[in-house]
Amino acid sequence: MATPRLIRALALIFAATFCLSAPAYAYIDPNAGGMLFQLLAPLFAAAVGVWLFLRRWIADLVRRTWWRLTGRKEQ
């Protein structure tokens, strides 16, 4: 169990992390963002499609393996 002293030290470290951080002047160009989206959207759609297509096969494989490991009969 954490002591109050440890909790206080962790809170101080947590607060110092946010107080001492420098501002990030980050900017993404709209054209770069659009290109990134055009690249990642089809990859994400393909991954979801493969998952939806193979999910029953993967679930059956995991279930059969689990039954073999635990010694249960297949239902």
C-alpha positions, -999 to +999 in steps of 0.1 A: +000+000+000+013+035-009+022+057+020+011+093+021+048+104+017+051+084-015+018+098-029+030+133-021+063+127-039+046+113-069+022+142-071+051+166-069+069+148-097+038+148-118+032+185-112+068+194-120+066+175-152+038+197-165+052+230-150+086+226-165+077+215-200+083+239-229+055+248-253+054+229-285+050+251-316+037+223-337+020+227-370+009+203-397+004+216-431-031+210-445-017+194-476+005+171-455-025+161-434-046+153-464-018+132-479-014+114-446-051+107-444-052+095-480-024+071-471-037+058-438-074+056-445-072+027-471-048+009-449-071+012-419-101+001-441-082-029-454-072-040-418-108-037-406-120-056-437-095-084-431-105-086-394-142-088-402-135-114-429-113-136-407-128-130-372-149-162-372-120-183-384-096-167-358-122-172-330-127-209-339-090-215-340-085-199-306-114-218-291-102-252-305-067-245-292-080-235-258-101-267-256-071-288-264-050-271-238-076-274-211-087-309-220-123-301-227-144-317-254-153-296-285-189-285-284 
